Amino acid sequence: MRLVSAFALLTAVLPAIVESSRLTPPVLPLIVRNPYLSTWLQNARDTPWERWPMFWTGQEIGFSVLASLPGERTSFPLLGRPHDSLPREDNHYSVAYPIYKGAQYDASTTNLSYSLPLPSSYASSKHVEITLSFLSPITPTSTLRQAIPASYLTVSVSGNVDVDIYLDVNGQWVSGDRGSKIVWDIEHTALDERVHGFKTWVVRREEEQLFTEYFDRAEWGSLHFSAPADTRHEAGTSAILRQRFSRTGTLQDSVDRRFRSVMDEEPVFAFSKSFQFNASSHSVHHEEVTFTIAHVQDPVVQYAAARGLTMMRPLWSSYFDTITKLLTFHYLDFHSAQKLASEYSAKLAVDAYKSGAEDYVDIVALSARQVLGATSFSGTPSDPILFLKEISSNGNFQTIDVIFPSFPFFLYTNPRWLGYLLEPLIEHMLSGQYPNKYAMHDLGTHFPNATGHPDGRDEYMPVEECGNILIMGLALANALRDGANKSVSASWQPMSNVPGPDLSGHSLSPLSVGTSDDMLYIDNVWVGNPKSLKDAQKWVSRSYRLWKQWTSYLVEFSLLPHNQLSTDDFAGWLALQTNLALKGIIGIKAMAELAELTENHEDAKFYNNVSETYIAKWEEYGISRDKTHAKVAYDWYGSWTTTYNLYADSLLCFHLGSNHHSKQTVSIGGRYEHQKPLKPIKGDKDGFVPKHIYQLQSDWYYAVRQKYGLPLDSRHLYTKTDWEFFAMAVAAPKVRAEILQSVAKWLNETSTDRPFTDLHTTEGTGGFPGPNFFARPVVGGHFAFLTLEQACGGRAQEGLKFLDDSVTKELDVDQILAAEAAEAIEVKEL
């Protein structure tokens, strides 16, 4: 049923209608576009008027909606707590509560539905239904639309009773400091005779503080809250406006110009709209009104580019030279944006259902806006850039080991955007501003300031970051090559058939747009044509010395990684980490492919030989002696770990086999002098990582799973959801199904109260283990199934078919670990 409905959406533009959602998360996205335009429904399992909406941090944000029945003077809160401003003792109106019918969501839309209970004076045939539809459109085929920092709210009313609607926002949208003085005005934009104009509240700090945050909210930029010209408007004290609307059902088209601080007689900026359905008629009417909310910043960040510290303008500014033009396009573009977003959501639903189950459809739908909610598009069409904030964990700028768990989302949705994420890191390191030989951890300690680390004292994750960027670099190059495979139906394949321009700059993929079906700003073809491979070769060649430099570090240090952090830095420093070493070794193998891509054949032979030698040694060191599981560290007997980095072996197609087995002798960083590469192992060694590693880890995951998922390792009972999906993607179908079901159960029952956390306990209430992670873009890792389905020209799953028919072993985990630990003690005593 779900699958058929999703296909139907591909051919019908019904964007306000989303599929019934099975899962009930504690928080839902409402207006989520970038790190500073990020508003959420914080009590999504309860009624939306129990609490105010919140910023991703959990701090409340002023955003309210009321409905009123004219003549009855009865007001119904729909969103937020505007009814706190409506004293019960006032006999000019009454407050009642609607019947909340629940929330539905897809990748771009969240719908909240209500029915208003009518007084007994109304005939039984009378009724009124209201839907608040929040659209933050994800448009893989239109990068420019994705770059616009704005969302839509459509209020739909159906019935045969007149209804008045009221909305307001406050100054918390432009400052995290309640004491900040704000200024505001109403602007009117006239359009042609065929289209009504619109009006916009413009709100900002009186004294903006460029590139400054207060409780993670931007202290520069302006809020633009727009509505059709035929709505009523008013700015003033929150209680006065809400009470006036409840008495009269309308506003006064006036502006209180006593500029003041955010919470000084709380100024709000309101619109009202009357739906007149002719109460004497029994026929049912339907009308809707669409509002837009934008948070506009120019510049968006400062970035230590090759040319020096640069104030970076938003990408949209290359297409619209004024904010008014931007807002006008966005306001009039609603149906196009809606259509493109619906197409993406429908395809995502179909692919997720095939790849996982109905629960998986909801999980990836919930994750999509959260990923992009951490990003901001910048640069120019010739050199686009996508900046990313490490939300909630520490606020770092362009963190490589945060991009890495996110990158399945980008490969599935639009690989071009992954290139835009990597570009500022590569440019910065190519320019010589980072002194270390390994890849940097991030571009800056705190977003929005990408000032780099010229002292080289960023967070110490050398093997982690080198492995990450090499794996992502090859994955991106492969996406270009695989784009020519017509059997792979990708969500990012452009609608326009016009080829893009020749590569003139250093960007992997300049942004070229055209028109398709009378729709402007559709991305032109950038893959699947003869120049795709050349573009990939040119991009890799430009920074080849960096790829090689990072790989040299891995050759020396990845097989036996010294005491350092992995991306799971909350777990602490540790030497000889098994999963970390695996990432580094796969990174070396990735470099062999990058070398081959750029026709550096001798380098390719060398790195293939090193990686083949290392992977055999890795198995010897990292797998338990009884061959049942991988250890947390080579020398930690009686431990176990999730080898989520095994996912990269399949994503990069190494599991399908390779012809790069050289017989030359290599010297490996002094650790193994002149060790000969091992010959390909017979039996199950027809890929890079042996098949039995996949099988034994899959069996182990099944044995150690808990109520709410697969723990990260034996040290704690917490899990990381991104890594769970990496691990599930390369596990047996039975194991995947069981763990996926436990993730869905957690989502329905967790006590966490923030946007989709990626770090939670697998027992108890499924709560935060400390630290508290939430709203992070790493949930892009939930797309791991989908990305793998498309990898290798659509052939990646062929290399994992041996898992389909495998019988999952029953393992006594406690007995196995105890025996291993005891044996290690005996050996040590000898």
C-alpha positions in Angstrom: 0.0 0.0 0.0 2.8 2.4 0.9 4.7 1.6 -2.2 1.8 2.1 -4.5 0.9 5.4 -2.9 4.4 6.7 -3.2 4.5 5.9 -6.9 1.2 7.7 -7.3 2.7 10.8 -5.9 5.3 10.9 -8.6 2.6 11.6 -11.2 0.3 13.8 -9.1 1.2 17.1 -7.5 -0.4 16.7 -4.1 2.3 18.1 -1.9 0.1 19.0 1.1 -0.8 15.3 1.3 1.8 13.1 2.8 1.7 9.4 3.6 0.4 8.3 7.0 3.5 8.1 9.3 4.0 5.0 11.4 6.6 6.2 13.8 6.0 8.8 16.6 9.3 10.6 17.3 9.5 13.0 20.3 10.3 16.0 18.0 9.3 16.9 14.5 10.9 19.4 12.0 8.7 22.5 11.2 10.9 25.2 9.6 14.3 23.6 9.1 16.6 25.1 6.5 20.1 25.9 8.0 21.8 26.2 11.3 20.0 29.4 12.1 16.6 28.8 10.5 15.7 25.7 12.6 12.3 25.5 14.3 10.9 22.2 15.7 7.8 20.9 17.3 9.2 19.8 20.6 6.3 17.8 22.0 5.4 15.8 18.9 3.7 13.0 20.8 1.4 15.5 22.5 -0.8 18.3 21.3 1.1 21.1 19.6 -0.3 23.8 21.9 1.1 22.2 25.1 4.5 23.9 24.6 6.1 26.5 22.3 8.0 25.4 19.3 11.8 25.3 19.9 15.1 26.1 18.3 17.2 23.0 17.8 19.0 23.7 21.1 15.7 23.1 23.0 15.2 26.8 23.7 11.7 28.0 23.0 11.0 30.2 20.1 7.9 32.5 19.5 5.7 31.0 16.9 2.0 30.7 17.4 -1.2 30.0 15.5 -4.8 30.6 16.6 -8.1 29.8 15.0 -11.3 31.6 15.9 -15.0 31.1 15.1 -16.5 34.5 14.2 -19.6 35.3 16.1 -18.8 32.8 18.8 -15.7 34.6 19.9 -14.1 31.3 20.6 -10.4 30.9 20.0 -8.5 27.6 19.6 -4.7 27.4 20.0 -3.2 25.4 17.2 0.5 25.9 17.7 2.5 27.2 20.7 1.0 28.7 23.8 -0.7 31.9 22.6 -3.6 31.1 24.9 -1.4 32.0 27.8 -2.1 35.6 26.7 -5.8 35.1 26.9 -7.2 35.5 30.4 -10.0 33.2 31.3 -11.9 35.9 33.1 -12.3 38.0 29.9 -15.9 37.7 28.9 -15.3 39.1 25.4 -14.1 35.7 24.2 -13.6 32.1 25.3 -10.7 29.6 24.8 -11.4 26.1 23.7 -9.2 23.3 22.4 -9.3 21.7 19.0 -9.4 18.0 18.4 -5.8 17.1 17.4 -5.8 14.5 14.6 -2.0 14.0 14.6 1.1 14.6 12.5 2.2 13.2 9.2 5.6 13.8 7.6 7.8 13.0 4.7 11.2 14.2 3.7 10.2 17.8 3.2 6.8 18.3 4.8 5.3 18.1 8.3 1.5 18.3 8.5 -0.5 18.9 11.7 -4.2 18.3 11.4 -7.1 19.5 13.5 -10.9 19.5 13.8 -12.6 22.3 15.6 -15.4 21.2 18.0 -18.4 23.4 17.2 -20.9 24.7 19.8 -24.3 23.0 20.0 -25.9 26.0 18.3 -24.4 24.8 15.0 -26.2 22.2 12.9 -24.8 18.7 13.1 -23.8 18.9 9.4 -21.4 21.7 10.2 -17.7 21.0 10.5 -14.3 22.6 10.0 -11.0 20.9 9.4 -7.6 22.7 9.5 -4.1 21.5 8.4 -0.9 23.4 9.1 1.6 22.2 6.4 5.2 23.1 7.0 7.3 22.7 3.8 11.1 23.0 3.8 11.6 21.7 0.3 14.4 19.3 -0.5 15.1 19.7 -4.2 18.1 17.6 -5.5 17.4 18.6 -9.1 17.5 22.4 -8.2 20.5 23.4 -6.2 19.5 27.0 -6.3 16.2 26.3 -4.6 17.9 24.3 -2.0 20.2 27.3 -1.3 17.3 29.6 -0.5 17.1 30.1 3.3 13.4 30.0 3.4 10.4 27.7 4.1 6.7 27.7 3.6 3.7 27.3 5.9 0.3 26.6 4.3 -2.8 26.8 6.3 -5.6 24.7 4.7 -9.2 25.0 5.9 -12.0 22.7 4.8 -15.7 22.9 5.9 -18.8 24.9 5.9 -18.2 27.2 8.8 -16.5 30.6 8.7 -13.0 30.6 10.4 -10.4 33.2 11.2 -6.7 32.4 11.4 -4.0 34.2 13.3 -0.2 33.7 13.2 2.7 35.5 14.9 6.4 35.3 15.4 8.7 37.1 17.8 12.2 38.4 18.0 13.7 35.1 19.1 14.0 34.3 15.4 16.8 36.9 15.1 18.7 36.7 18.4 19.4 34.2 21.2 19.7 37.1 23.6 16.3 38.0 25.1 17.7 41.5 26.0 18.7 42.3 22.4 17.0 45.4 21.0 15.2 44.7 17.7 13.8 46.8 15.0 11.1 46.0 12.5 8.9 47.2 9.6 6.3 46.0 7.1 7.2 46.0 3.4 4.7 45.7 0.6 5.7 44.0 -2.7 3.4 44.7 -5.7 3.2 42.1 -8.5 1.4 42.3 -11.8 -2.4 42.4 -12.3 -2.7 38.6 -12.5 -1.0 37.9 -9.2 -1.7 39.5 -5.9 1.2 41.1 -4.2 2.5 40.2 -0.8 3.6 41.9 2.4 6.6 41.0 4.6 7.5 41.6 8.2 11.3 42.4 8.3 12.8 42.0 11.8 16.5 42.3 12.8 18.7 43.3 15.7 19.2 47.1 15.9 23.0 46.4 16.1 23.9 43.3 14.3 27.0 41.4 15.4 28.6 39.8 12.4 29.7 36.1 12.6 28.6 36.0 16.3 26.3 33.5 18.0 24.4 33.6 21.3 23.3 30.2 22.5 23.9 29.0 18.9 21.6 31.6 17.3 22.9 34.1 14.8 23.2 37.7 16.0 23.2 39.0 12.4 20.8 38.6 9.6 17.1 39.4 9.2 13.8 37.6 9.5 11.3 37.9 6.6 7.8 36.7 7.3 5.6 37.1 4.3 1.9 36.7 3.6 -0.6 37.5 0.7 -1.5 41.2 0.3 -5.1 40.5 1.3 -4.2 39.3 4.8 -4.3 41.7 7.7 -1.2 42.6 9.7 -0.1 44.2 13.0 3.0 44.5 15.1 2.6 45.1 18.8 2.7 43.5 22.3 1.9 39.8 22.1 -0.9 39.7 24.6 -2.7 42.8 23.1 -2.7 41.4 19.6 -3.8 37.9 20.6 -6.6 39.3 22.7 -7.7 41.7 19.9 -7.9 38.8 17.5 -9.8 36.7 19.9 -12.4 39.5 20.3 -12.6 40.6 16.7 -11.2 37.9 14.5 -8.9 40.4 12.7 -6.0 42.8 13.0 -5.6 46.5 12.5 -3.0 46.8 9.7 -0.9 48.9 12.1 2.7 48.9 13.3 3.9 49.6 16.8 7.2 51.5 16.3 8.3 51.5 19.9 11.4 49.4 19.1 12.5 47.5 22.1 14.2 44.2 23.3 12.9 40.8 22.4 11.0 40.3 25.7 10.3 43.9 26.7 6.5 43.9 26.3 7.2 41.1 23.8 6.7 42.6 20.4 5.3 40.1 17.9 4.7 40.4 14.1 1.3 39.0 13.1 -1.0 38.2 10.2 -4.6 37.2 10.2 -6.8 35.7 7.5 -10.6 35.2 7.3 -12.0 32.2 5.6 -15.7 32.9 4.7 -17.4 29.8 3.8 -21.0 31.0 3.9 -22.3 29.6 7.1 -25.8 29.2 5.7 -24.6 26.8 3.1 -24.2 23.0 3.6 -21.7 22.6 0.9 -18.0 22.0 1.9 -15.5 24.5 0.9 -11.7 24.3 0.8 -9.3 27.3 0.8 -5.7 27.7 1.8 -3.2 30.5 2.4 0.6 30.2 2.2 3.1 32.1 4.3 6.9 32.2 3.9 9.5 32.5 6.5 13.1 33.4 5.6 16.2 34.2 7.6 18.6 36.1 5.3 22.3 36.6 5.9 24.8 38.2 3.7 27.6 37.3 4.3 27.0 33.9 5.7 30.4 32.9 7.1 34.0 33.9 7.1 36.4 31.4 5.6 40.2 31.1 5.4 40.3 30.5 1.6 43.4 30.3 -0.5 43.2 34.1 -1.1 43.0 34.7 2.7 40.2 35.3 5.2 37.1 36.0 3.1 33.6 37.0 3.9 31.5 34.5 2.0 28.3 35.5 0.3 25.3 33.2 0.0 25.0 31.2 -3.2 21.6 32.8 -4.0 23.2 36.3 -4.3 24.6 35.2 -7.6 21.1 34.9 -9.0 19.2 37.6 -7.1 20.9 41.0 -6.6 18.4 42.1 -3.9 16.6 40.4 -1.0 13.3 41.6 -2.5 14.0 39.7 -5.7 14.9 36.6 -3.7 11.8 36.8 -1.6 9.6 37.4 -4.7 11.0 34.4 -6.5 10.5 32.2 -3.4 7.0 33.4 -2.7 5.9 32.8 -6.3 7.8 29.5 -6.6 5.7 27.6 -4.1 4.1 25.2 -6.5 7.3 24.4 -8.3 9.2 23.9 -5.1 6.4 21.8 -3.8 6.4 19.6 -6.9 10.1 19.0 -6.8 10.1 18.2 -3.1 7.2 15.8 -3.5 9.0 14.0 -6.3 12.1 13.5 -4.0 9.9 12.4 -1.1 8.0 9.9 -3.2 11.2 8.4 -4.7 12.8 8.2 -1.3 9.7 6.4 0.1 9.8 3.9 -2.8 13.5 3.2 -2.5 13.4 3.0 1.3 10.5 0.6 1.3 12.3 -1.7 -1.1 15.6 -1.4 0.8 14.3 -1.7 4.4 10.6 -1.6 5.5 7.9 0.8 6.2 9.7 1.9 9.4 12.8 2.7 7.3 10.7 5.0 5.1 9.8 7.1 8.2 13.4 7.0 9.6 15.0 8.5 6.4 12.2 10.9 6.0 12.8 12.3 9.5 16.5 12.4 8.8 16.6 14.4 5.6 15.7 17.9 6.7 18.0 17.5 9.7 21.0 16.8 7.5 20.5 19.9 5.4 19.5 21.9 8.5 23.2 21.9 9.4 24.3 23.4 6.1 24.5 26.7 4.3 25.2 27.2 0.6 27.7 29.8 -0.5 30.2 30.5 -3.2 29.4 31.2 -6.8 28.0 29.1 -9.7 31.5 28.5 -10.9 32.7 27.5 -7.5 29.8 26.5 -5.2 30.5 25.7 -1.6 28.4 24.0 1.1 29.3 24.9 4.6 28.4 22.7 7.6 28.1 23.2 11.3 28.7 20.4 13.7 25.5 21.0 15.5 25.1 20.3 19.3 28.3 18.3 19.9 30.8 21.3 19.8 29.9 23.6 16.9 33.0 22.9 14.9 33.1 24.1 11.3 33.3 21.6 8.4 34.3 18.7 10.6 35.5 15.9 8.3 34.4 13.1 10.7 30.9 14.7 10.8 30.7 14.9 7.0 31.7 11.3 6.8 28.8 9.7 8.6 26.5 12.2 6.8 27.8 11.4 3.3 25.4 8.5 2.4 22.7 11.1 2.4 24.6 13.3 -0.1 25.6 10.4 -2.3 22.0 9.3 -2.5 20.4 12.8 -2.8 22.9 14.7 -4.8 26.6 13.8 -4.9 27.4 17.2 -6.3 26.6 18.6 -2.8 29.2 16.3 -1.3 31.8 17.8 -3.6 30.7 21.3 -2.4 31.3 20.1 1.2 34.8 18.8 0.5 35.9 21.7 -1.6 36.6 24.3 1.2 38.7 21.7 3.1 40.8 20.8 0.1 41.3 24.4 -0.9 42.3 25.4 2.6 44.8 22.5 2.9 46.2 23.0 -0.6 46.9 26.6 0.2 49.4 25.5 2.9 47.5 27.0 5.9 47.4 23.7 7.8 50.8 22.5 8.9 50.3 18.8 9.7 50.9 16.0 7.3 47.5 14.3 8.1 44.1 15.7 7.2 42.7 18.3 9.4 39.8 17.7 11.8 37.8 20.8 10.9 38.0 24.3 9.4 37.4 26.2 12.6 36.7 25.7 16.2 33.2 27.2 16.0 30.8 28.0 13.1 30.5 30.5 11.4 34.2 31.2 11.7 36.3 29.0 9.4 39.6 30.6 10.4 41.5 27.3 10.3 44.2 25.9 12.6 47.5 27.4 11.5 49.0 26.1 14.7 47.9 22.5 13.8 46.3 22.1 17.2 42.9 20.9 16.1 41.3 17.8 17.6 43.7 14.9 17.2 42.1 12.3 14.9 44.8 11.7 12.2 44.0 8.2 11.0 40.3 9.0 11.3 40.3 12.0 9.1 42.8 10.7 6.5 40.7 7.6 6.0 37.5 9.6 5.9 38.5 12.0 3.2 40.1 9.4 1.0 37.0 7.2 1.2 34.7 10.1 0.4 37.0 11.3 -2.4 36.8 7.9 -4.2 33.0 7.6 -3.5 32.5 10.9 -5.1 34.6 10.0 -8.1 32.7 6.7 -8.4 29.4 8.6 -8.3 30.5 10.5 -11.4 31.5 7.3 -13.2 28.4 5.4 -12.2 26.2 8.3 -13.3 26.5 7.0 -16.8 24.8 3.8 -15.8 21.2 4.2 -16.9 20.1 1.3 -14.8 20.7 3.4 -11.7 17.7 5.7 -11.0 19.1 8.4 -8.8 17.2 11.1 -7.0 19.7 13.7 -8.2 19.6 12.9 -11.9 18.7 16.3 -13.4 15.5 17.0 -15.2 17.1 19.2 -17.8 18.8 17.5 -20.7 21.1 20.5 -21.5 24.7 19.6 -20.8 26.6 21.7 -18.3 29.5 23.9 -19.2 33.1 22.9 -19.6 34.9 22.8 -16.3 36.6 26.2 -16.2 37.5 26.5 -12.5 38.8 24.0 -10.0 35.3 23.0 -8.8 34.3 19.4 -9.3 31.0 20.5 -10.7 30.1 24.1 -11.4 26.4 24.9 -11.0 24.8 25.3 -14.4 21.0 25.7 -14.5 18.4 25.6 -17.2 14.6 25.3 -17.7 12.6 22.2 -17.7 8.8 22.0 -18.1 8.7 25.8 -17.8 10.4 25.5 -14.4 13.4 27.8 -14.0 16.7 27.0 -12.3 16.8 23.3 -12.8 20.3 21.8 -12.6 21.8 20.8 -16.0 23.4 17.5 -16.8 26.7 17.0 -14.9 27.0 13.2 -14.9 26.4 10.4 -17.4 28.1 12.2 -20.3 31.5 11.7 -21.8 33.1 14.5 -19.7 32.1 13.1 -16.3 35.2 10.9 -16.1 37.5 13.7 -17.2 35.9 16.0 -14.6 36.6 13.5 -11.9 40.2 12.9 -13.1 40.8 16.7 -13.2 39.4 17.2 -9.7 41.5 14.4 -8.2 44.6 15.4 -10.1 44.4 19.0 -8.8 44.9 17.9 -5.2 46.8 14.7 -6.0 49.7 15.6 -3.7 47.3 16.0 -0.8 45.6 12.6 -1.4 49.1 11.1 -1.6 50.3 12.9 1.5 47.4 11.7 3.6 47.9 8.1 2.3 51.5 8.2 3.2 50.5 9.0 6.7 48.2 6.0 6.7 50.9 3.7 5.3 53.0 4.6 8.3 50.4 4.7 11.0 47.1 3.0 10.2 48.0 -0.7 10.7 49.1 -0.1 14.3 47.4 3.2 15.2 48.9 4.7 18.3 47.0 6.2 21.2 44.5 8.7 19.6 40.8 9.5 19.1 38.5 8.1 16.6 35.3 9.9 15.5 33.7 8.5 18.6 35.7 10.8 20.7 33.3 10.5 23.7 34.6 7.0 24.1 38.1 8.3 24.8 41.6 7.8 23.6 42.8 4.3 22.7 45.7 2.7 20.9 45.4 -0.1 18.4 41.7 0.4 17.7 40.5 -2.3 15.4 37.7 -0.4 13.6 39.9 2.7 13.2 42.7 0.6 11.7 40.2 -0.8 9.2 39.2 2.6 8.1 42.8 3.6 7.5 43.6 0.5 5.5 40.5 1.0 3.3 41.7 4.6 2.9 45.0 3.2 1.4 43.0 1.0 -0.9 40.9 4.0 -1.9 44.1 5.8 -2.8 45.1 3.0 -5.1 41.9 3.5 -7.0 42.4 7.3 -7.1 45.9 6.8 -8.4 44.6 4.4 -11.1 41.9 7.0 -12.0 44.5 9.6 -12.7 46.8 7.1 -14.5 49.5 7.1 -11.7 49.9 3.4 -12.2 53.0 2.9 -10.1 51.4 4.6 -7.2 48.3 2.4 -7.7 50.4 -0.8 -7.6 52.2 0.3 -4.4 49.1 1.2 -2.5 47.3 -1.9 -3.6 50.2 -4.0 -2.3 50.3 -2.2 1.0 46.6 -2.4 1.5 46.5 -6.1 0.7 49.3 -6.8 3.1 47.7 -4.7 5.8 44.2 -6.2 5.5 45.6 -9.7 6.2 47.6 -8.4 9.2 44.5 -6.6 10.4 42.5 -9.8 10.5 45.3 -11.5 12.4 45.4 -8.7 15.0 41.8 -7.5 15.2 39.7 -10.6 15.0 39.3 -12.9 18.1 41.2 -16.1 18.2 38.1 -18.1 17.9 37.1 -16.1 14.8 33.7 -15.0 16.2 34.1 -11.2 16.4 36.3 -8.2 16.1 37.9 -6.7 19.2 37.7 -3.1 20.4 41.5 -3.0 20.2 44.1 -5.6 19.1 45.3 -6.1 22.7 41.9 -6.0 24.4 40.8 -9.6 24.8 37.3 -10.3 25.9 36.0 -7.1 24.1 34.0 -6.6 20.9 33.3 -3.8 18.5 31.0 -2.8 15.7 33.1 -2.6 12.5 31.0 0.0 10.8 33.9 1.0 8.7 33.4 -2.3 6.8 30.6 -0.4 5.0 33.2 1.5 3.0 34.6 -1.8 1.6 31.3 -2.4 -0.1 30.4 1.1 -1.0 33.7 1.5 -2.8 33.1 -1.8 -4.6 36.2 -3.5 -3.2 34.0 -6.5 -2.2 33.3 -7.2 -5.9 37.0 -8.2 -6.5 40.0 -6.4 -7.9 42.7 -7.0 -10.4 45.3 -4.9 -8.6 47.4 -7.7 -7.0 51.0 -6.8 -7.6 54.0 -9.0 -6.7 56.5 -6.2 -6.1 58.2 -5.9 -2.7 57.3 -2.9 -0.6 58.8 -1.3 2.4 56.2 -0.2 4.9 57.1 2.6 7.2 59.9 0.6 8.9 57.4 -1.8 10.6 57.8 -4.7 8.2 61.0 -4.4 6.1 60.6 -5.6 2.6 57.5 -7.7 3.3 56.1 -9.3 0.2 52.4 -8.7 -0.4 50.3 -11.7 0.3 48.8 -13.5 -2.7 45.0 -13.4 -3.1 43.6 -15.8 -0.6 41.6 -18.6 -2.1 38.1 -19.4 -1.0 36.1 -16.4 0.2 38.8 -13.9 -0.6 37.5 -12.6 -3.9 37.1 -9.1 -2.7 39.3 -6.9 -0.4 38.0 -7.7 3.0 37.3 -11.4 3.2 33.6 -12.5 3.1 33.9 -14.4 6.4 34.6 -11.1 8.2 31.2 -9.8 7.0 29.6 -13.1 8.1 31.1 -13.3 11.6 30.4 -9.7 12.3 26.8 -10.1 11.1 26.3 -13.1 13.4 27.9 -11.2 16.3 25.6 -8.1 15.8 22.6 -10.4 16.1 23.9 -11.9 19.3 24.7 -8.6 21.1 21.7 -6.5 20.0 19.7 -4.9 22.8 16.1 -3.6 23.2 16.8 -0.4 21.4 19.5 -1.3 19.0 23.1 -2.4 18.5 25.6 -1.0 21.0 28.7 0.6 19.6 31.0 -1.8 21.4 31.5 -3.7 24.6 32.5 -0.7 26.7 29.0 0.8 27.0 25.4 0.1 26.2 25.0 3.3 24.1 24.8 3.2 20.3 25.3 5.6 17.4 22.4 5.4 15.0 24.5 6.5 12.0 27.0 3.6 12.6 24.1 1.2 13.2 22.9 1.8 9.7 26.4 1.4 8.3 26.7 -1.9 10.1 23.2 -3.1 9.1 23.8 -2.3 5.5 26.5 -5.0 5.2 24.8 -7.5 7.5 22.5 -10.5 6.7 18.9 -9.6 5.9 17.6 -11.2 9.2 20.1 -9.1 11.2 19.2 -5.9 9.4 15.5 -6.5 10.0 15.9 -7.2 13.7 18.1 -4.1 14.4 16.0 -1.9 12.2 12.9 -2.9 14.2 14.7 -2.1 17.4 15.6 1.4 16.1 12.0 2.0 15.2 10.9 0.9 18.6 13.4 3.3 20.2 12.1 6.2 18.0 8.6 5.5 19.3 9.5 5.2 23.0 12.7 7.2 23.6 12.8 9.7 26.5 15.0 12.0 24.5 13.4 15.4 23.9 15.4 16.9 21.1 15.7 16.5 17.3 16.7 12.9 16.3 19.7 12.1 18.5 22.4 9.8 17.0 23.7 8.8 20.5 21.5 7.1 22.9 21.3 4.2 25.4 20.0 0.8 24.1 18.3 -0.1 27.4 16.3 1.7 30.0 14.4 4.6 28.5 16.6 4.9 25.4 17.7 8.3 26.7 20.8 10.5 26.4 23.9 8.8 27.8 25.8 12.0 28.2 27.1 13.7 26.1 23.8 14.8 24.6 23.9 14.8 20.8 20.9 16.0 18.8 19.9 17.7 15.5 23.3 16.6 14.0 23.7 16.1 10.3 25.3 12.6 11.0 21.8 11.1 10.6 22.6 11.2 6.9 24.2 7.9 7.7 20.7 6.5 8.0 20.7 6.6 4.1 23.4 3.9 4.1 21.1 1.2 2.7 19.9 3.5 -0.2 23.4 4.6 -1.1 24.7 1.1 -1.2 21.8 0.1 -3.5 23.0 2.6 -6.1 26.8 2.0 -5.7 29.0 0.2 -8.2 26.6 1.0 -11.1 23.8 -0.7 -9.1 25.8 -3.9 -8.5 27.0 -3.4 -4.9 24.4 -5.7 -3.5 25.6 -8.5 -5.8 28.7 -8.8 -3.8 26.7 -9.3 -0.6 24.3 -12.0 -1.8 26.2 -14.6 0.1 24.7 -13.1 3.3 21.2 -13.6 2.0 21.3 -17.3 2.3 23.5 -17.5 5.4 22.3 -19.0 8.6 22.8 -16.7 11.6 24.8 -18.5 14.3 23.5 -18.6 17.8 26.4 -17.4 20.0 26.8 -17.4 23.8 28.5 -13.9 24.0 29.3 -14.0 27.7 30.9 -17.4 27.5 32.9 -16.5 24.4 34.2 -13.2 25.9 35.0 -14.8 29.3 37.0 -17.6 27.6 38.9 -15.2 25.4 39.8 -13.0 28.4 40.9 -16.0 30.5 43.0 -17.3 27.7 44.7 -13.9 27.3 45.6 -14.0 31.1 47.1 -17.4 30.8 49.2 -16.4 27.9 50.4 -13.3 29.7 51.3 -15.3 32.8 53.4 -17.6 30.6 
